[in-house]
Amino acid sequence: MSAQMHIVGSGRRSTGLLLRYVVASALALVFLIPFYAMVKTALSTNEEIYTSEFTFWPAHPQWQRIPELFADPLFLAALRNSAIMAAVSTSLSILIAALAGYALARIPHRAAKPMFMLVIIVLLVPATTAFVPNFIIVASLGWIGTLRGLIIPGLFSAFNVFLFRQFYLGFPREVEEAAYIDGAGFFRTFFTVVFPNTLPFASALTVLGLIGSWNAFLWPLVVAGNGQGAMTVQIYLSSFLTAQTFDYGGLFMAATISLLPVLLVFFILQRFLVAGIAATGLKG
């Protein structure tokens, strides 16, 4: 009797596992539909884009749009600027947030709690309220049309500081105390002991930061001005839609290519994403 119940239980578990895989596969296909539509439109002719008849794949894929796109120096400059902005702003933002979060969680100072409350207040204030003051500061410093104007105003992230502070509250003190016994100070302990053990969590925030920086549009649009020195990929994509022309094929091809770096970073660091956010905790 027990053997039969074991067989029935195993069969139910196998059926449940198969059902979960079927549902997950179906949802994955649903989420992939926008990517399929983007690639299909990028390779379709103008006639196929505007037609009302559905075709699964273009009859004559327009692969020549890829070399034409890379032959445009504006597109290459936009890719370079977006890569620099995303890499520099994300890495410096993570480092600053990690230092601030560690200081708020570990350094005993009477200003620690007021500073943390100030971080919470900044976190609650809508980011759009700082848009005009940031633009005035950047313009007064002569950073319009430069990468400095794109990167520096966004280096501080109250959200990242809050998450790092929560993470370090749960970090084992024994590891730090061993470094203190060896004569290390706060900075040496942080860079040699604490931060290396924070890399999986920091990688999760790096993914979110890179995606946000790469997809930023409004701030780069305002700061870039009329020059090309600060043009990003998102601004370049908007050039395909003007009052006179609508080049949907070129737009979707450029969007597809500009999406590849973000997907590559996501696939490399995706295993840290959920685990890193879950590791923050809600204590303290």
MODELLER restraints for C-alpha pairs under 7 A, 6 or more apart:
rsr = mdl.restraints
at = mdl.atoms
rsr.add(forms.Gaussian(group=physical.xy_distance, feature=features.Distance(at['CA:38:A'], at['CA:252:A']), mean=5.92, stdev=0.5))
rsr.add(forms.Gaussian(group=physical.xy_distance, feature=features.Distance(at['CA:38:A'], at['CA:256:A']), mean=6.85, stdev=0.5))
rsr.add(forms.Gaussian(group=physical.xy_distance, feature=features.Distance(at['CA:39:A'], at['CA:256:A']), mean=6.55, stdev=0.5))
rsr.add(forms.Gaussian(group=physical.xy_distance, feature=features.Distance(at['CA:40:A'], at['CA:57:A']), mean=6.31, stdev=0.5))
rsr.add(forms.Gaussian(group=physical.xy_distance, feature=features.Distance(at['CA:40:A'], at['CA:58:A']), mean=6.81, stdev=0.5))
rsr.add(forms.Gaussian(group=physical.xy_distance, feature=features.Distance(at['CA:41:A'], at['CA:49:A']), mean=6.44, stdev=0.5))
rsr.add(forms.Gaussian(group=physical.xy_distance, feature=features.Distance(at['CA:41:A'], at['CA:249:A']), mean=6.07, stdev=0.5))
rsr.add(forms.Gaussian(group=physical.xy_distance, feature=features.Distance(at['CA:41:A'], at['CA:252:A']), mean=6.35, stdev=0.5))
rsr.add(forms.Gaussian(group=physical.xy_distance, feature=features.Distance(at['CA:42:A'], at['CA:249:A']), mean=4.80, stdev=0.5))
rsr.add(forms.Gaussian(group=physical.xy_distance, feature=features.Distance(at['CA:42:A'], at['CA:250:A']), mean=6.58, stdev=0.5))
rsr.add(forms.Gaussian(group=physical.xy_distance, feature=features.Distance(at['CA:42:A'], at['CA:252:A']), mean=4.69, stdev=0.5))
rsr.add(forms.Gaussian(group=physical.xy_distance, feature=features.Distance(at['CA:42:A'], at['CA:253:A']), mean=4.40, stdev=0.5))
rsr.add(forms.Gaussian(group=physical.xy_distance, feature=features.Distance(at['CA:43:A'], at['CA:58:A']), mean=6.69, stdev=0.5))
rsr.add(forms.Gaussian(group=physical.xy_distance, feature=features.Distance(at['CA:43:A'], at['CA:61:A']), mean=4.76, stdev=0.5))
rsr.add(forms.Gaussian(group=physical.xy_distance, feature=features.Distance(at['CA:43:A'], at['CA:62:A']), mean=4.64, stdev=0.5))
rsr.add(forms.Gaussian(group=physical.xy_distance, feature=features.Distance(at['CA:43:A'], at['CA:63:A']), mean=6.42, stdev=0.5))
rsr.add(forms.Gaussian(group=physical.xy_distance, feature=features.Distance(at['CA:43:A'], at['CA:249:A']), mean=6.88, stdev=0.5))
rsr.add(forms.Gaussian(group=physical.xy_distance, feature=features.Distance(at['CA:44:A'], at['CA:58:A']), mean=5.30, stdev=0.5))
rsr.add(forms.Gaussian(group=physical.xy_distance, feature=features.Distance(at['CA:44:A'], at['CA:61:A']), mean=5.80, stdev=0.5))
rsr.add(forms.Gaussian(group=physical.xy_distance, feature=features.Distance(at['CA:44:A'], at['CA:62:A']), mean=6.13, stdev=0.5))
rsr.add(forms.Gaussian(group=physical.xy_distance, feature=features.Distance(at['CA:44:A'], at['CA:249:A']), mean=6.66, stdev=0.5))
rsr.add(forms.Gaussian(group=physical.xy_distance, feature=features.Distance(at['CA:45:A'], at['CA:62:A']), mean=6.75, stdev=0.5))
rsr.add(forms.Gaussian(group=physical.xy_distance, feature=features.Distance(at['CA:46:A'], at['CA:249:A']), mean=6.92, stdev=0.5))
rsr.add(forms.Gaussian(group=physical.xy_distance, feature=features.Distance(at['CA:65:A'], at['CA:250:A']), mean=6.91, stdev=0.5))
rsr.add(forms.Gaussian(group=physical.xy_distance, feature=features.Distance(at['CA:69:A'], at['CA:75:A']), mean=6.91, stdev=0.5))
rsr.add(forms.Gaussian(group=physical.xy_distance, feature=features.Distance(at['CA:70:A'], at['CA:76:A']), mean=6.57, stdev=0.5))
rsr.add(forms.Gaussian(group=physical.xy_distance, feature=features.Distance(at['CA:75:A'], at['CA:236:A']), mean=6.77, stdev=0.5))
rsr.add(forms.Gaussian(group=physical.xy_distance, feature=features.Distance(at['CA:78:A'], at['CA:231:A']), mean=5.29, stdev=0.5))
rsr.add(forms.Gaussian(group=physical.xy_distance, feature=features.Distance(at['CA:78:A'], at['CA:232:A']), mean=4.33, stdev=0.5))
rsr.add(forms.Gaussian(group=physical.xy_distance, feature=features.Distance(at['CA:78:A'], at['CA:233:A']), mean=4.83, stdev=0.5))
rsr.add(forms.Gaussian(group=physical.xy_distance, feature=features.Distance(at['CA:78:A'], at['CA:236:A']), mean=6.66, stdev=0.5))
rsr.add(forms.Gaussian(group=physical.xy_distance, feature=features.Distance(at['CA:79:A'], at['CA:232:A']), mean=6.53, stdev=0.5))
rsr.add(forms.Gaussian(group=physical.xy_distance, feature=features.Distance(at['CA:79:A'], at['CA:233:A']), mean=5.68, stdev=0.5))
rsr.add(forms.Gaussian(group=physical.xy_distance, feature=features.Distance(at['CA:81:A'], at['CA:230:A']), mean=6.28, stdev=0.5))
rsr.add(forms.Gaussian(group=physical.xy_distance, feature=features.Distance(at['CA:81:A'], at['CA:231:A']), mean=6.60, stdev=0.5))
rsr.add(forms.Gaussian(group=physical.xy_distance, feature=features.Distance(at['CA:81:A'], at['CA:232:A']), mean=5.58, stdev=0.5))
rsr.add(forms.Gaussian(group=physical.xy_distance, feature=features.Distance(at['CA:82:A'], at['CA:214:A']), mean=6.01, stdev=0.5))
rsr.add(forms.Gaussian(group=physical.xy_distance, feature=features.Distance(at['CA:82:A'], at['CA:232:A']), mean=4.99, stdev=0.5))
rsr.add(forms.Gaussian(group=physical.xy_distance, feature=features.Distance(at['CA:82:A'], at['CA:233:A']), mean=6.12, stdev=0.5))
rsr.add(forms.Gaussian(group=physical.xy_distance, feature=features.Distance(at['CA:85:A'], at['CA:151:A']), mean=5.95, stdev=0.5))
rsr.add(forms.Gaussian(group=physical.xy_distance, feature=features.Distance(at['CA:85:A'], at['CA:213:A']), mean=7.00, stdev=0.5))
rsr.add(forms.Gaussian(group=physical.xy_distance, feature=features.Distance(at['CA:86:A'], at['CA:210:A']), mean=5.37, stdev=0.5))
rsr.add(forms.Gaussian(group=physical.xy_distance, feature=features.Distance(at['CA:86:A'], at['CA:213:A']), mean=4.99, stdev=0.5))
rsr.add(forms.Gaussian(group=physical.xy_distance, feature=features.Distance(at['CA:86:A'], at['CA:214:A']), mean=5.66, stdev=0.5))
rsr.add(forms.Gaussian(group=physical.xy_distance, feature=features.Distance(at['CA:87:A'], at['CA:210:A']), mean=6.97, stdev=0.5))
rsr.add(forms.Gaussian(group=physical.xy_distance, feature=features.Distance(at['CA:89:A'], at['CA:151:A']), mean=5.44, stdev=0.5))
rsr.add(forms.Gaussian(group=physical.xy_distance, feature=features.Distance(at['CA:89:A'], at['CA:155:A']), mean=5.88, stdev=0.5))
rsr.add(forms.Gaussian(group=physical.xy_distance, feature=features.Distance(at['CA:90:A'], at['CA:206:A']), mean=6.36, stdev=0.5))
rsr.add(forms.Gaussian(group=physical.xy_distance, feature=features.Distance(at['CA:90:A'], at['CA:209:A']), mean=5.47, stdev=0.5))
rsr.add(forms.Gaussian(group=physical.xy_distance, feature=features.Distance(at['CA:90:A'], at['CA:210:A']), mean=6.04, stdev=0.5))
rsr.add(forms.Gaussian(group=physical.xy_distance, feature=features.Distance(at['CA:92:A'], at['CA:155:A']), mean=6.46, stdev=0.5))
rsr.add(forms.Gaussian(group=physical.xy_distance, feature=features.Distance(at['CA:93:A'], at['CA:155:A']), mean=4.66, stdev=0.5))
rsr.add(forms.Gaussian(group=physical.xy_distance, feature=features.Distance(at['CA:93:A'], at['CA:156:A']), mean=5.83, stdev=0.5))
rsr.add(forms.Gaussian(group=physical.xy_distance, feature=features.Distance(at['CA:93:A'], at['CA:157:A']), mean=6.68, stdev=0.5))
rsr.add(forms.Gaussian(group=physical.xy_distance, feature=features.Distance(at['CA:97:A'], at['CA:157:A']), mean=6.74, stdev=0.5))
rsr.add(forms.Gaussian(group=physical.xy_distance, feature=features.Distance(at['CA:97:A'], at['CA:160:A']), mean=5.62, stdev=0.5))
rsr.add(forms.Gaussian(group=physical.xy_distance, feature=features.Distance(at['CA:97:A'], at['CA:161:A']), mean=4.48, stdev=0.5))
rsr.add(forms.Gaussian(group=physical.xy_distance, feature=features.Distance(at['CA:97:A'], at['CA:164:A']), mean=6.77, stdev=0.5))
rsr.add(forms.Gaussian(group=physical.xy_distance, feature=features.Distance(at['CA:98:A'], at['CA:161:A']), mean=6.58, stdev=0.5))
rsr.add(forms.Gaussian(group=physical.xy_distance, feature=features.Distance(at['CA:98:A'], at['CA:164:A']), mean=5.70, stdev=0.5))
rsr.add(forms.Gaussian(group=physical.xy_distance, feature=features.Distance(at['CA:100:A'], at['CA:161:A']), mean=6.16, stdev=0.5))
rsr.add(forms.Gaussian(group=physical.xy_distance, feature=features.Distance(at['CA:101:A'], at['CA:161:A']), mean=5.01, stdev=0.5))
rsr.add(forms.Gaussian(group=physical.xy_distance, feature=features.Distance(at['CA:101:A'], at['CA:162:A']), mean=6.62, stdev=0.5))
rsr.add(forms.Gaussian(group=physical.xy_distance, feature=features.Distance(at['CA:101:A'], at['CA:164:A']), mean=4.86, stdev=0.5))
rsr.add(forms.Gaussian(group=physical.xy_distance, feature=features.Distance(at['CA:101:A'], at['CA:165:A']), mean=3.98, stdev=0.5))
rsr.add(forms.Gaussian(group=physical.xy_distance, feature=features.Distance(at['CA:102:A'], at['CA:164:A']), mean=6.99, stdev=0.5))
rsr.add(forms.Gaussian(group=physical.xy_distance, feature=features.Distance(at['CA:102:A'], at['CA:165:A']), mean=5.97, stdev=0.5))
rsr.add(forms.Gaussian(group=physical.xy_distance, feature=features.Distance(at['CA:102:A'], at['CA:168:A']), mean=6.13, stdev=0.5))
rsr.add(forms.Gaussian(group=physical.xy_distance, feature=features.Distance(at['CA:104:A'], at['CA:112:A']), mean=5.42, stdev=0.5))
rsr.add(forms.Gaussian(group=physical.xy_distance, feature=features.Distance(at['CA:104:A'], at['CA:116:A']), mean=6.77, stdev=0.5))
rsr.add(forms.Gaussian(group=physical.xy_distance, feature=features.Distance(at['CA:104:A'], at['CA:165:A']), mean=6.35, stdev=0.5))
rsr.add(forms.Gaussian(group=physical.xy_distance, feature=features.Distance(at['CA:105:A'], at['CA:165:A']), mean=5.50, stdev=0.5))
rsr.add(forms.Gaussian(group=physical.xy_distance, feature=features.Distance(at['CA:105:A'], at['CA:168:A']), mean=6.13, stdev=0.5))
rsr.add(forms.Gaussian(group=physical.xy_distance, feature=features.Distance(at['CA:105:A'], at['CA:169:A']), mean=5.70, stdev=0.5))
rsr.add(forms.Gaussian(group=physical.xy_distance, feature=features.Distance(at['CA:119:A'], at['CA:158:A']), mean=5.61, stdev=0.5))
rsr.add(forms.Gaussian(group=physical.xy_distance, feature=features.Distance(at['CA:122:A'], at['CA:158:A']), mean=6.43, stdev=0.5))
rsr.add(forms.Gaussian(group=physical.xy_distance, feature=features.Distance(at['CA:123:A'], at['CA:158:A']), mean=5.41, stdev=0.5))
rsr.add(forms.Gaussian(group=physical.xy_distance, feature=features.Distance(at['CA:123:A'], at['CA:159:A']), mean=6.18, stdev=0.5))
rsr.add(forms.Gaussian(group=physical.xy_distance, feature=features.Distance(at['CA:134:A'], at['CA:153:A']), mean=6.72, stdev=0.5))
rsr.add(forms.Gaussian(group=physical.xy_distance, feature=features.Distance(at['CA:138:A'], at['CA:144:A']), mean=6.52, stdev=0.5))
rsr.add(forms.Gaussian(group=physical.xy_distance, feature=features.Distance(at['CA:138:A'], at['CA:149:A']), mean=5.91, stdev=0.5))
rsr.add(forms.Gaussian(group=physical.xy_distance, feature=features.Distance(at['CA:143:A'], at['CA:149:A']), mean=4.87, stdev=0.5))
rsr.add(forms.Gaussian(group=physical.xy_distance, feature=features.Distance(at['CA:144:A'], at['CA:223:A']), mean=5.14, stdev=0.5))
rsr.add(forms.Gaussian(group=physical.xy_distance, feature=features.Distance(at['CA:144:A'], at['CA:224:A']), mean=6.23, stdev=0.5))
rsr.add(forms.Gaussian(group=physical.xy_distance, feature=features.Distance(at['CA:144:A'], at['CA:225:A']), mean=6.51, stdev=0.5))
rsr.add(forms.Gaussian(group=physical.xy_distance, feature=features.Distance(at['CA:145:A'], at['CA:223:A']), mean=5.71, stdev=0.5))
rsr.add(forms.Gaussian(group=physical.xy_distance, feature=features.Distance(at['CA:145:A'], at['CA:224:A']), mean=4.22, stdev=0.5))
rsr.add(forms.Gaussian(group=physical.xy_distance, feature=features.Distance(at['CA:145:A'], at['CA:225:A']), mean=5.39, stdev=0.5))
rsr.add(forms.Gaussian(group=physical.xy_distance, feature=features.Distance(at['CA:145:A'], at['CA:227:A']), mean=5.81, stdev=0.5))
rsr.add(forms.Gaussian(group=physical.xy_distance, feature=features.Distance(at['CA:145:A'], at['CA:229:A']), mean=6.05, stdev=0.5))
rsr.add(forms.Gaussian(group=physical.xy_distance, feature=features.Distance(at['CA:145:A'], at['CA:230:A']), mean=5.31, stdev=0.5))
rsr.add(forms.Gaussian(group=physical.xy_distance, feature=features.Distance(at['CA:146:A'], at['CA:224:A']), mean=6.77, stdev=0.5))
rsr.add(forms.Gaussian(group=physical.xy_distance, feature=features.Distance(at['CA:146:A'], at['CA:229:A']), mean=5.95, stdev=0.5))
rsr.add(forms.Gaussian(group=physical.xy_distance, feature=features.Distance(at['CA:146:A'], at['CA:230:A']), mean=5.21, stdev=0.5))
rsr.add(forms.Gaussian(group=physical.xy_distance, feature=features.Distance(at['CA:147:A'], at['CA:230:A']), mean=5.46, stdev=0.5))
rsr.add(forms.Gaussian(group=physical.xy_distance, feature=features.Distance(at['CA:149:A'], at['CA:223:A']), mean=6.44, stdev=0.5))
rsr.add(forms.Gaussian(group=physical.xy_distance, feature=features.Distance(at['CA:150:A'], at['CA:220:A']), mean=6.14, stdev=0.5))
rsr.add(forms.Gaussian(group=physical.xy_distance, feature=features.Distance(at['CA:150:A'], at['CA:223:A']), mean=6.58, stdev=0.5))
rsr.add(forms.Gaussian(group=physical.xy_distance, feature=features.Distance(at['CA:163:A'], at['CA:280:A']), mean=5.93, stdev=0.5))
rsr.add(forms.Gaussian(group=physical.xy_distance, feature=features.Distance(at['CA:166:A'], at['CA:280:A']), mean=5.40, stdev=0.5))
rsr.add(forms.Gaussian(group=physical.xy_distance, feature=features.Distance(at['CA:166:A'], at['CA:281:A']), mean=6.25, stdev=0.5))
rsr.add(forms.Gaussian(group=physical.xy_distance, feature=features.Distance(at['CA:166:A'], at['CA:282:A']), mean=6.65, stdev=0.5))
rsr.add(forms.Gaussian(group=physical.xy_distance, feature=features.Distance(at['CA:166:A'], at['CA:283:A']), mean=6.66, stdev=0.5))
rsr.add(forms.Gaussian(group=physical.xy_distance, feature=features.Distance(at['CA:166:A'], at['CA:284:A']), mean=6.76, stdev=0.5))
rsr.add(forms.Gaussian(group=physical.xy_distance, feature=features.Distance(at['CA:167:A'], at['CA:279:A']), mean=6.57, stdev=0.5))
rsr.add(forms.Gaussian(group=physical.xy_distance, feature=features.Distance(at['CA:167:A'], at['CA:280:A']), mean=4.42, stdev=0.5))
rsr.add(forms.Gaussian(group=physical.xy_distance, feature=features.Distance(at['CA:167:A'], at['CA:281:A']), mean=6.65, stdev=0.5))
rsr.add(forms.Gaussian(group=physical.xy_distance, feature=features.Distance(at['CA:169:A'], at['CA:284:A']), mean=6.60, stdev=0.5))
rsr.add(forms.Gaussian(group=physical.xy_distance, feature=features.Distance(at['CA:176:A'], at['CA:189:A']), mean=6.53, stdev=0.5))
rsr.add(forms.Gaussian(group=physical.xy_distance, feature=features.Distance(at['CA:179:A'], at['CA:189:A']), mean=6.07, stdev=0.5))
rsr.add(forms.Gaussian(group=physical.xy_distance, feature=features.Distance(at['CA:200:A'], at['CA:272:A']), mean=5.67, stdev=0.5))
rsr.add(forms.Gaussian(group=physical.xy_distance, feature=features.Distance(at['CA:200:A'], at['CA:276:A']), mean=6.24, stdev=0.5))
rsr.add(forms.Gaussian(group=physical.xy_distance, feature=features.Distance(at['CA:201:A'], at['CA:272:A']), mean=6.63, stdev=0.5))
rsr.add(forms.Gaussian(group=physical.xy_distance, feature=features.Distance(at['CA:201:A'], at['CA:276:A']), mean=4.06, stdev=0.5))
rsr.add(forms.Gaussian(group=physical.xy_distance, feature=features.Distance(at['CA:201:A'], at['CA:277:A']), mean=6.94, stdev=0.5))
rsr.add(forms.Gaussian(group=physical.xy_distance, feature=features.Distance(at['CA:203:A'], at['CA:269:A']), mean=6.53, stdev=0.5))
rsr.add(forms.Gaussian(group=physical.xy_distance, feature=features.Distance(at['CA:203:A'], at['CA:272:A']), mean=6.18, stdev=0.5))
rsr.add(forms.Gaussian(group=physical.xy_distance, feature=features.Distance(at['CA:204:A'], at['CA:272:A']), mean=5.19, stdev=0.5))
rsr.add(forms.Gaussian(group=physical.xy_distance, feature=features.Distance(at['CA:204:A'], at['CA:273:A']), mean=4.15, stdev=0.5))
rsr.add(forms.Gaussian(group=physical.xy_distance, feature=features.Distance(at['CA:204:A'], at['CA:276:A']), mean=5.37, stdev=0.5))
rsr.add(forms.Gaussian(group=physical.xy_distance, feature=features.Distance(at['CA:204:A'], at['CA:277:A']), mean=6.81, stdev=0.5))
rsr.add(forms.Gaussian(group=physical.xy_distance, feature=features.Distance(at['CA:207:A'], at['CA:266:A']), mean=6.26, stdev=0.5))
rsr.add(forms.Gaussian(group=physical.xy_distance, feature=features.Distance(at['CA:207:A'], at['CA:269:A']), mean=6.83, stdev=0.5))
rsr.add(forms.Gaussian(group=physical.xy_distance, feature=features.Distance(at['CA:211:A'], at['CA:262:A']), mean=6.40, stdev=0.5))
rsr.add(forms.Gaussian(group=physical.xy_distance, feature=features.Distance(at['CA:215:A'], at['CA:234:A']), mean=6.56, stdev=0.5))
rsr.add(forms.Gaussian(group=physical.xy_distance, feature=features.Distance(at['CA:217:A'], at['CA:234:A']), mean=5.75, stdev=0.5))
rsr.add(forms.Gaussian(group=physical.xy_distance, feature=features.Distance(at['CA:217:A'], at['CA:235:A']), mean=6.60, stdev=0.5))
rsr.add(forms.Gaussian(group=physical.xy_distance, feature=features.Distance(at['CA:220:A'], at['CA:232:A']), mean=6.92, stdev=0.5))
rsr.add(forms.Gaussian(group=physical.xy_distance, feature=features.Distance(at['CA:221:A'], at['CA:235:A']), mean=6.22, stdev=0.5))
rsr.add(forms.Gaussian(group=physical.xy_distance, feature=features.Distance(at['CA:224:A'], at['CA:230:A']), mean=4.87, stdev=0.5))
rsr.add(forms.Gaussian(group=physical.xy_distance, feature=features.Distance(at['CA:224:A'], at['CA:231:A']), mean=5.72, stdev=0.5))
rsr.add(forms.Gaussian(group=physical.xy_distance, feature=features.Distance(at['CA:233:A'], at['CA:258:A']), mean=6.96, stdev=0.5))
rsr.add(forms.Gaussian(group=physical.xy_distance, feature=features.Distance(at['CA:237:A'], at['CA:251:A']), mean=6.04, stdev=0.5))
rsr.add(forms.Gaussian(group=physical.xy_distance, feature=features.Distance(at['CA:237:A'], at['CA:254:A']), mean=6.81, stdev=0.5))
rsr.add(forms.Gaussian(group=physical.xy_distance, feature=features.Distance(at['CA:237:A'], at['CA:255:A']), mean=6.95, stdev=0.5))
rsr.add(forms.Gaussian(group=physical.xy_distance, feature=features.Distance(at['CA:240:A'], at['CA:246:A']), mean=6.22, stdev=0.5))
rsr.add(forms.Gaussian(group=physical.xy_distance, feature=features.Distance(at['CA:240:A'], at['CA:247:A']), mean=5.43, stdev=0.5))
rsr.add(forms.Gaussian(group=physical.xy_distance, feature=features.Distance(at['CA:240:A'], at['CA:251:A']), mean=5.69, stdev=0.5))
rsr.add(forms.Gaussian(group=physical.xy_distance, feature=features.Distance(at['CA:241:A'], at['CA:247:A']), mean=6.47, stdev=0.5))
